[in-house]
Amino acid sequence: KRKKQATYKAINGPKRKLGVINLNKLIIITRSDKGSIAVYGNEVVESQAKSNLKIIDLTGAGDLFAAGFLHGLVNKKNYNESLGLGTQMASKIIQKIGARLD
């Protein structure tokens, strides 16, 4: 069986190769102000970061991103919607001090 080469087109950028993907696992890559990427098999989904945020504290950003993303997945949202939920949650927490949403 031949392995497939996964690629994705970066937002406002060239098509990039991610390398040979032959995993039956979901891989999530967070890239700060460059957004996030979900990779599953040969499917690659990219989501933009929110802009014009007043960043105060990064504590809890990864945890809240994961919570939002997983909330989307368990509620049968697609990868793009789930990445968006993760981004939305992380964007809220980095605009305040501490890792608790009120």
N, C-alpha and C positions, 0 to 999 in steps of 0.2 A: 504494500500500500504506500502510495506516495504522500509525503507530508506537504501540507499547504503552507504557503507563506502569507502570514497575516499582514495587512497594511491598513493604514488609516490616513485620511486627509486631515491635516491639522487645520484648525480654524484660522483662516487668513494665512495659510502656509502651504508648503509642498506636501505631497503624499509621502509618507514615511513608512519604512519597514519596521515591524516589531520583531522580526525573526520568525523562526519556525515554531509554530504553536501546535502541539499535539497533546494537549491536556484536556481533560473533561472537568476543568475547574474554572470557577469564575475568579478573575483577577481584577482588583480595583486599584487604580493608581491615582493618588491625589497629588496635585501639582501646584498648590498654593494659588497664586493669582493667574495661573495658566489653566485652571479648571481641573477636571478629573476625567479619567478614562475607565471604561469597563471593557474587559476582554473575556470572551467565552468562545472557545474553539476558534473559528475563523471570523467571528463577529466582533467588531470593535466599535464602541460607541463613545463619543467624546461630548462632554458637557462644559459649557463656559462657566467661569467664575463670575460672581457678582461684582459689579464695579461701584465706585464712589462710596466705599464703606469707611467709616471712621474706626480703624483698628486700634483697640486699646490693649487687649490681652489675648494671647493665643491659647491659653489654658483651656482644655476641653474641646478644642476644635475638631480633633480627630475622632474623639468619642461621639460627639454630636453628629458628625458627618456619618459615621458608621450607623448610629441609631436611626437617622433619617433614611439612609439608603436601605437598611434592613426592614424598616417599617414599610417602605415602598414594595420591596420584594415579597414580604409575607402577605401583603394586600394585593398581590397580583398585578402590580404596576410593571411596565417594561423597564429596561435598563436606563433609558434616557430619563424617564420620569423619576426613577429611584435615585439616580445621580442628582437630579434637580432637588429632590427632597433633602438629600444629604447636604448639598450646597446651601440650601435655605437654612437648615439647622445650624451648620457651622458658621454661616454669616451672622446669625443672631448672637451667638455666644462670643465671637471675637470683638464685638462692639461694647462689651462690658467687662468689668473686673470679676474674675472668678469663673467657676465652671458650672454655675447654676442659673437656669432660666427661671425667672419669677412668674 
